[in-house]
Amino acid sequence: MPISKPHSSLGSKNSGSCYNLARYLEKENRELENLLNKNNSLKDIANYSNRKQDFFNHTKSDISIIEVVDSIDNNIKKLCKKDSKFFAPTINFSQEEQEHIISLITEEEVKTVWELNQKQFELYNELLRGYILRVMNNYALNFNRKDKGLLSGDDLLYFAKIEHFRKFKGTDTKTKSGEFKSGDYKPGLNSHVHILVSRKDKTQRLKLTPTTKERSTQRKIGNNDYQVGFDRKKWTDLNEKSFDAYFKYDRPELEKFENQYTLKNGSPFENDKLKQKIKSKALEKRELKQRVSIFDRNDKDVKTIRLKK
């Protein structure tokens, strides 16, 4: 499942300017810039330059850090000095999910995004951007404020940034064992997305807090009824369903969020029942894959069908 976390921030305070966070999210571009300065090959220079990622949202895909900071920092009408001004959700993908997305682009085995050619790399990012638009639609709808005009991600003020690499930290097990050094790039596919979203919607009329403990609560001030809350579990579940539908992903039962949630939080009886269900469905899928040939009535021939994983 795409792990969806509605962080308040990424280690920095979110009651002031978002500049520090926005600048932090430019770190991969800065590293690519350093590689550019160390290479004289025109091919390498073009490659590193084309790998840079801009911020994007529902309407644009080439947004500068200046526009990001200016937009978020000025979308704070009626917020007090100590109030949260923005939030920093992250969307993280499993290796299996990333491999599936790449399989839509190329039939070749790809162990790292560096192995994608420029055209494939651009398409990969385009697919990720398309998915994030759906994630932010889910984010908006999960506040249950349709009656106030919050209908989709386009009603939010947000900026997203795709990153493709992760580094080992000193606290990681493989760093402590000496297998890798702190600062080394992690092997494999490590694409993920950071989102910087204003607490206020575009109209600056609504306060939207995804980290609240309330899932859905009706409140009343004077003659005005309104709803507050954000169901983080529901958001994760919606994002998983959006992923599977958008990418045509046949998700294994054990990977499904609802099943993972039950295995982690359910009773022993619920866990045993679910494990039997997962085992039964896996057996059904294996039997289906064994039936790999059918009769084609058009040419009266037997053809082999390779079912997608």
PAGU-628823 format. One record per residue (C-alpha): residue number from 1; x, y, z. Coordinates in Angstrom, 1 decimal. Example, Ala and Ser with C-alpha at 12.3 -4.5 7.8 and 13.67 -1.06 7.14 Angstrom:
node i->1 | east->12.3 | north->-4.5 | up->7.8
node i->2 | east->13.7 | north->-1.1 | up->7.1
END
This chain:
node i->1 | east->0.0 | north->0.0 | up->0.0
node i->2 | east->1.2 | north->3.6 | up->-0.6
node i->3 | east->2.1 | north->4.7 | up->2.9
node i->4 | east->0.3 | north->8.0 | up->3.4
node i->5 | east->1.5 | north->10.2 | up->6.3
node i->6 | east->-0.1 | north->13.6 | up->7.0
node i->7 | east->2.9 | north->15.1 | up->8.9
node i->8 | east->2.7 | north->18.4 | up->10.5
node i->9 | east->6.2 | north->19.2 | up->9.2
node i->10 | east->9.5 | north->17.4 | up->8.5
node i->11 | east->11.5 | north->18.4 | up->11.5
node i->12 | east->10.9 | north->22.2 | up->11.2
node i->13 | east->8.2 | north->24.3 | up->12.8
node i->14 | east->5.1 | north->24.9 | up->10.8
node i->15 | east->3.9 | north->28.0 | up->12.6
node i->16 | east->6.1 | north->30.3 | up->10.5
node i->17 | east->7.4 | north->30.5 | up->7.0
node i->18 | east->7.7 | north->27.3 | up->4.9
node i->19 | east->11.0 | north->28.5 | up->3.4
node i->20 | east->13.2 | north->26.0 | up->5.3
node i->21 | east->11.0 | north->23.0 | up->4.3
node i->22 | east->10.7 | north->24.1 | up->0.7
node i->23 | east->14.5 | north->24.6 | up->0.5
node i->24 | east->15.0 | north->21.1 | up->2.1
node i->25 | east->12.9 | north->19.6 | up->-0.6
node i->26 | east->15.3 | north->21.0 | up->-3.2
node i->27 | east->18.1 | north->18.8 | up->-1.9
node i->28 | east->18.1 | north->16.4 | up->-4.8
node i->29 | east->18.3 | north->19.2 | up->-7.3
node i->30 | east->21.3 | north->20.6 | up->-5.4
node i->31 | east->23.0 | north->17.3 | up->-5.6
node i->32 | east->22.3 | north->17.0 | up->-9.3
node i->33 | east->23.8 | north->20.5 | up->-9.7
node i->34 | east->26.9 | north->19.4 | up->-7.9
node i->35 | east->27.2 | north->16.5 | up->-10.3
node i->36 | east->26.7 | north->18.9 | up->-13.2
node i->37 | east->29.7 | north->21.0 | up->-12.0
node i->38 | east->31.9 | north->18.0 | up->-11.7
node i->39 | east->31.3 | north->16.7 | up->-15.3
node i->40 | east->32.5 | north->18.0 | up->-18.6
node i->41 | east->30.7 | north->15.4 | up->-20.8
node i->42 | east->27.8 | north->17.1 | up->-22.7
node i->43 | east->25.9 | north->13.8 | up->-22.4
node i->44 | east->26.3 | north->13.7 | up->-18.6
node i->45 | east->25.4 | north->17.4 | up->-18.2
node i->46 | east->22.2 | north->16.9 | up->-20.2
node i->47 | east->21.3 | north->13.8 | up->-18.3
node i->48 | east->21.8 | north->15.4 | up->-14.8
node i->49 | east->20.0 | north->18.6 | up->-15.9
node i->50 | east->17.0 | north->16.7 | up->-17.2
node i->51 | east->16.7 | north->14.7 | up->-14.0
node i->52 | east->15.8 | north->17.7 | up->-11.9
node i->53 | east->12.3 | north->17.9 | up->-10.4
node i->54 | east->10.2 | north->21.0 | up->-10.0
node i->55 | east->7.3 | north->21.4 | up->-7.7
node i->56 | east->3.8 | north->20.7 | up->-9.1
node i->57 | east->0.2 | north->20.9 | up->-8.2
node i->58 | east->-3.2 | north->20.5 | up->-9.9
node i->59 | east->-2.6 | north->23.0 | up->-12.6
node i->60 | east->1.2 | north->23.4 | up->-13.1
node i->61 | east->4.2 | north->21.1 | up->-13.2
node i->62 | east->7.1 | north->23.6 | up->-13.3
node i->63 | east->6.7 | north->25.6 | up->-10.2
node i->64 | east->9.7 | north->27.4 | up->-8.6
node i->65 | east->10.6 | north->27.4 | up->-4.9
node i->66 | east->10.0 | north->31.2 | up->-4.9
node i->67 | east->6.4 | north->30.7 | up->-6.0
node i->68 | east->5.9 | north->27.9 | up->-3.4
node i->69 | east->7.1 | north->29.9 | up->-0.5
node i->70 | east->5.3 | north->33.1 | up->-1.5
node i->71 | east->2.0 | north->31.3 | up->-2.0
node i->72 | east->2.0 | north->29.3 | up->1.2
node i->73 | east->3.4 | north->32.1 | up->3.4
node i->74 | east->0.7 | north->34.5 | up->2.2
node i->75 | east->-2.2 | north->32.1 | up->2.5
node i->76 | east->-2.7 | north->32.6 | up->6.3
node i->77 | east->-5.7 | north->34.9 | up->6.6
node i->78 | east->-7.1 | north->34.9 | up->10.2
node i->79 | east->-4.4 | north->32.6 | up->11.5
node i->80 | east->-2.7 | north->33.5 | up->14.7
node i->81 | east->1.1 | north->33.8 | up->15.1
node i->82 | east->1.4 | north->30.4 | up->16.8
node i->83 | east->-1.1 | north->28.6 | up->14.6
node i->84 | east->0.0 | north->25.9 | up->12.1
node i->85 | east->0.4 | north->27.5 | up->8.7
node i->86 | east->1.1 | north->24.4 | up->6.6
node i->87 | east->1.5 | north->20.6 | up->6.7
node i->88 | east->3.9 | north->18.2 | up->5.0
node i->89 | east->2.3 | north->14.9 | up->4.0
node i->90 | east->4.4 | north->12.2 | up->2.4
node i->91 | east->3.5 | north->9.3 | up->0.0
node i->92 | east->5.9 | north->6.4 | up->0.1
node i->93 | east->5.7 | north->3.4 | up->-2.3
node i->94 | east->6.7 | north->-0.2 | up->-1.8
node i->95 | east->9.3 | north->-1.9 | up->-4.1
node i->96 | east->6.5 | north->-4.0 | up->-5.7
node i->97 | east->4.4 | north->-0.9 | up->-6.4
node i->98 | east->7.3 | north->0.9 | up->-8.0
node i->99 | east->8.2 | north->-2.1 | up->-10.1
node i->100 | east->4.7 | north->-2.3 | up->-11.3
node i->101 | east->4.6 | north->1.3 | up->-12.4
node i->102 | east->7.9 | north->0.8 | up->-14.3
node i->103 | east->6.5 | north->-2.3 | up->-15.9
node i->104 | east->3.9 | north->0.0 | up->-17.6
node i->105 | east->6.8 | north->1.9 | up->-19.2
node i->106 | east->9.3 | north->-0.8 | up->-20.1
node i->107 | east->9.5 | north->-4.6 | up->-20.2
node i->108 | east->13.2 | north->-4.5 | up->-19.1
node i->109 | east->14.2 | north->-5.1 | up->-15.5
node i->110 | east->15.0 | north->-1.9 | up->-13.8
node i->111 | east->16.8 | north->-1.8 | up->-10.4
node i->112 | east->17.2 | north->2.0 | up->-10.1
node i->113 | east->15.7 | north->5.0 | up->-11.9
node i->114 | east->19.1 | north->5.8 | up->-13.3
node i->115 | east->18.6 | north->2.8 | up->-15.6
node i->116 | east->15.6 | north->4.5 | up->-17.3
node i->117 | east->16.4 | north->6.5 | up->-20.4
node i->118 | east->15.2 | north->10.1 | up->-20.5
node i->119 | east->11.9 | north->9.4 | up->-22.2
node i->120 | east->11.1 | north->6.6 | up->-19.8
node i->121 | east->12.1 | north->8.7 | up->-16.8
node i->122 | east->9.8 | north->11.5 | up->-17.9
node i->123 | east->6.9 | north->9.1 | up->-18.4
node i->124 | east->7.6 | north->7.6 | up->-14.9
node i->125 | east->7.4 | north->11.0 | up->-13.3
node i->126 | east->4.3 | north->11.9 | up->-15.3
node i->127 | east->2.5 | north->8.8 | up->-14.0
node i->128 | east->3.5 | north->9.7 | up->-10.4
node i->129 | east->2.2 | north->13.2 | up->-10.8
node i->130 | east->-1.1 | north->11.9 | up->-12.1
node i->131 | east->-1.4 | north->9.7 | up->-9.1
node i->132 | east->-0.7 | north->12.5 | up->-6.6
node i->133 | east->-3.5 | north->14.6 | up->-8.2
node i->134 | east->-5.8 | north->11.7 | up->-7.1
node i->135 | east->-4.2 | north->11.6 | up->-3.6
node i->136 | east->-4.9 | north->15.3 | up->-3.1
node i->137 | east->-8.5 | north->14.8 | up->-4.4
node i->138 | east->-8.8 | north->12.2 | up->-1.6
node i->139 | east->-7.2 | north->14.6 | up->0.9
node i->140 | east->-9.7 | north->17.3 | up->0.1
node i->141 | east->-12.8 | north->15.1 | up->0.2
node i->142 | east->-11.7 | north->13.5 | up->3.5
node i->143 | east->-12.4 | north->16.8 | up->5.3
node i->144 | east->-16.1 | north->16.4 | up->4.5
node i->145 | east->-16.5 | north->20.0 | up->3.5
node i->146 | east->-18.2 | north->19.7 | up->0.1
node i->147 | east->-21.0 | north->22.0 | up->1.3
node i->148 | east->-18.3 | north->24.7 | up->1.8
node i->149 | east->-16.9 | north->24.3 | up->-1.7
node i->150 | east->-14.0 | north->21.9 | up->-0.9
node i->151 | east->-14.6 | north->19.5 | up->-3.8
node i->152 | east->-11.1 | north->18.4 | up->-5.0
node i->153 | east->-7.4 | north->19.0 | up->-4.8
node i->154 | east->-7.8 | north->22.0 | up->-7.0
node i->155 | east->-9.5 | north->23.8 | up->-4.1
node i->156 | east->-6.4 | north->23.3 | up->-2.0
node i->157 | east->-3.2 | north->25.4 | up->-2.0
node i->158 | east->-0.5 | north->22.7 | up->-2.2
node i->159 | east->2.8 | north->21.9 | up->-4.0
node i->160 | east->4.3 | north->18.4 | up->-4.4
node i->161 | east->7.8 | north->17.3 | up->-5.1
node i->162 | east->8.9 | north->13.9 | up->-6.3
node i->163 | east->12.2 | north->12.4 | up->-5.0
node i->164 | east->13.9 | north->9.3 | up->-6.3
node i->165 | east->16.6 | north->8.6 | up->-3.8
node i->166 | east->17.1 | north->7.9 | up->-0.1
node i->167 | east->20.3 | north->7.9 | up->1.9
node i->168 | east->21.4 | north->5.8 | up->4.8
node i->169 | east->21.5 | north->7.4 | up->8.2
node i->170 | east->23.9 | north->6.7 | up->11.1
node i->171 | east->21.1 | north->5.0 | up->13.0
node i->172 | east->20.2 | north->2.5 | up->10.2
node i->173 | east->21.0 | north->-1.2 | up->10.9
node i->174 | east->23.1 | north->-1.6 | up->7.7
node i->175 | east->25.1 | north->1.5 | up->8.6
node i->176 | east->25.8 | north->0.2 | up->12.1
node i->177 | east->26.9 | north->-3.2 | up->10.7
node i->178 | east->29.4 | north->-1.4 | up->8.4
node i->179 | east->27.7 | north->-2.6 | up->5.2
node i->180 | east->27.0 | north->1.0 | up->4.2
node i->181 | east->28.2 | north->4.4 | up->5.3
node i->182 | east->26.0 | north->7.2 | up->6.5
node i->183 | east->25.1 | north->9.3 | up->3.5
node i->184 | east->25.4 | north->6.4 | up->1.0
node i->185 | east->22.5 | north->6.1 | up->-1.4
node i->186 | east->20.1 | north->3.2 | up->-0.6
node i->187 | east->19.9 | north->0.6 | up->-3.3
node i->188 | east->16.8 | north->-0.3 | up->-5.2
node i->189 | east->13.8 | north->1.9 | up->-6.2
node i->190 | east->13.2 | north->4.7 | up->-3.7
node i->191 | east->10.7 | north->7.0 | up->-5.3
node i->192 | east->8.5 | north->9.0 | up->-2.9
node i->193 | east->6.6 | north->12.2 | up->-2.9
node i->194 | east->6.7 | north->15.2 | up->-0.4
node i->195 | east->3.7 | north->17.5 | up->-0.3
node i->196 | east->3.6 | north->21.0 | up->1.2
node i->197 | east->0.0 | north->22.0 | up->1.7
node i->198 | east->-1.4 | north->25.2 | up->3.2
node i->199 | east->-3.7 | north->24.9 | up->6.3
node i->200 | east->-6.1 | north->27.3 | up->4.6
node i->201 | east->-7.9 | north->26.4 | up->1.3
node i->202 | east->-7.5 | north->28.7 | up->-1.7
node i->203 | east->-10.3 | north->30.9 | up->-0.6
node i->204 | east->-8.7 | north->31.2 | up->2.9
node i->205 | east->-12.1 | north->30.6 | up->4.4
node i->206 | east->-11.5 | north->27.0 | up->5.7
node i->207 | east->-9.0 | north->25.8 | up->8.2
node i->208 | east->-7.9 | north->22.2 | up->7.2
node i->209 | east->-5.9 | north->20.2 | up->9.8
node i->210 | east->-5.0 | north->16.6 | up->8.8
node i->211 | east->-3.3 | north->15.8 | up->12.0
node i->212 | east->-6.4 | north->16.3 | up->14.2
node i->213 | east->-7.4 | north->13.4 | up->16.4
node i->214 | east->-11.0 | north->13.9 | up->15.3
node i->215 | east->-12.2 | north->11.8 | up->12.4
node i->216 | east->-15.6 | north->13.5 | up->11.8
node i->217 | east->-17.3 | north->15.8 | up->14.3
node i->218 | east->-20.2 | north->18.1 | up->13.9
node i->219 | east->-19.8 | north->21.5 | up->15.7
node i->220 | east->-21.9 | north->24.6 | up->16.0
node i->221 | east->-21.0 | north->28.2 | up->16.5
node i->222 | east->-24.1 | north->30.5 | up->16.7
node i->223 | east->-26.4 | north->29.5 | up->13.9
node i->224 | east->-23.6 | north->27.9 | up->11.9
node i->225 | east->-23.2 | north->24.2 | up->11.7
node i->226 | east->-19.9 | north->22.8 | up->10.4
node i->227 | east->-17.9 | north->19.6 | up->10.3
node i->228 | east->-14.3 | north->19.1 | up->11.4
node i->229 | east->-12.0 | north->16.1 | up->11.4
node i->230 | east->-9.8 | north->14.0 | up->9.1
node i->231 | east->-9.8 | north->10.2 | up->9.0
node i->232 | east->-6.2 | north->9.3 | up->8.3
node i->233 | east->-7.1 | north->5.6 | up->8.0
node i->234 | east->-9.7 | north->6.3 | up->5.4
node i->235 | east->-7.3 | north->8.6 | up->3.5
node i->236 | east->-4.7 | north->5.8 | up->3.3
node i->237 | east->-7.4 | north->3.3 | up->2.2
node i->238 | east->-8.6 | north->5.7 | up->-0.5
node i->239 | east->-5.1 | north->6.3 | up->-1.7
node i->240 | east->-4.5 | north->2.6 | up->-2.1
node i->241 | east->-7.7 | north->2.1 | up->-4.1
node i->242 | east->-6.8 | north->5.1 | up->-6.3
node i->243 | east->-3.4 | north->3.5 | up->-6.9
node i->244 | east->-4.8 | north->0.2 | up->-7.9
node i->245 | east->-7.4 | north->1.7 | up->-10.2
node i->246 | east->-5.0 | north->4.3 | up->-11.8
node i->247 | east->-2.1 | north->1.9 | up->-12.4
node i->248 | east->-4.3 | north->-1.2 | up->-13.0
node i->249 | east->-2.5 | north->-3.0 | up->-10.1
node i->250 | east->-3.7 | north->-6.4 | up->-9.0
node i->251 | east->-2.7 | north->-6.0 | up->-5.4
node i->252 | east->-2.0 | north->-9.2 | up->-3.5
node i->253 | east->-4.3 | north->-9.8 | up->-0.5
node i->254 | east->-1.4 | north->-9.5 | up->2.0
node i->255 | east->-0.5 | north->-6.1 | up->0.7
node i->256 | east->-3.9 | north->-4.6 | up->1.1
node i->257 | east->-4.2 | north->-1.9 | up->3.8
node i->258 | east->-7.4 | north->-3.3 | up->5.4
node i->259 | east->-5.7 | north->-6.7 | up->5.8
node i->260 | east->-2.5 | north->-5.2 | up->7.1
node i->261 | east->-4.5 | north->-3.1 | up->9.6
node i->262 | east->-6.4 | north->-6.2 | up->10.8
node i->263 | east->-3.2 | north->-8.3 | up->11.2
node i->264 | east->-1.6 | north->-5.5 | up->13.3
node i->265 | east->-4.7 | north->-4.5 | up->15.4
node i->266 | east->-7.1 | north->-7.4 | up->15.2
node i->267 | east->-7.9 | north->-10.1 | up->17.7
node i->268 | east->-6.2 | north->-13.6 | up->17.4
node i->269 | east->-9.6 | north->-14.9 | up->16.0
node i->270 | east->-9.8 | north->-12.1 | up->13.4
node i->271 | east->-6.2 | north->-12.7 | up->12.4
node i->272 | east->-6.6 | north->-16.5 | up->12.0
node i->273 | east->-9.8 | north->-15.9 | up->9.9
node i->274 | east->-8.0 | north->-13.4 | up->7.7
node i->275 | east->-5.0 | north->-15.6 | up->7.2
node i->276 | east->-7.2 | north->-18.4 | up->6.0
node i->277 | east->-9.0 | north->-16.0 | up->3.6
node i->278 | east->-5.7 | north->-14.8 | up->2.2
node i->279 | east->-4.4 | north->-18.4 | up->1.8
node i->280 | east->-7.6 | north->-19.4 | up->0.0
node i->281 | east->-7.5 | north->-16.4 | up->-2.4
node i->282 | east->-3.8 | north->-17.0 | up->-3.1
node i->283 | east->-4.6 | north->-20.6 | up->-4.0
node i->284 | east->-7.4 | north->-19.5 | up->-6.3
node i->285 | east->-5.0 | north->-17.1 | up->-8.1
node i->286 | east->-2.4 | north->-19.8 | up->-8.6
node i->287 | east->-5.1 | north->-22.1 | up->-10.1
node i->288 | east->-6.1 | north->-19.4 | up->-12.4
node i->289 | east->-2.6 | north->-18.8 | up->-13.6
node i->290 | east->-2.2 | north->-22.5 | up->-14.4
node i->291 | east->-5.0 | north->-22.1 | up->-17.0
node i->292 | east->-2.8 | north->-20.3 | up->-19.5
node i->293 | east->-4.3 | north->-21.5 | up->-22.8
node i->294 | east->-7.7 | north->-20.9 | up->-24.4
node i->295 | east->-9.4 | north->-21.7 | up->-27.7
node i->296 | east->-9.6 | north->-18.8 | up->-30.0
node i->297 | east->-12.8 | north->-19.3 | up->-32.1
node i->298 | east->-11.7 | north->-16.7 | up->-34.7
node i->299 | east->-8.7 | north->-18.7 | up->-36.1
node i->300 | east->-9.5 | north->-22.0 | up->-34.4
node i->301 | east->-6.1 | north->-22.1 | up->-32.7
node i->302 | east->-4.8 | north->-22.4 | up->-29.2
node i->303 | east->-3.1 | north->-19.3 | up->-27.9
node i->304 | east->-1.2 | north->-18.7 | up->-24.7
node i->305 | east->-2.2 | north->-15.9 | up->-22.4
node i->306 | east->0.3 | north->-14.5 | up->-19.9
node i->307 | east->-1.6 | north->-13.1 | up->-17.1
node i->308 | east->-0.1 | north->-10.0 | up->-15.5
node i->309 | east->1.1 | north->-10.3 | up->-12.0
END
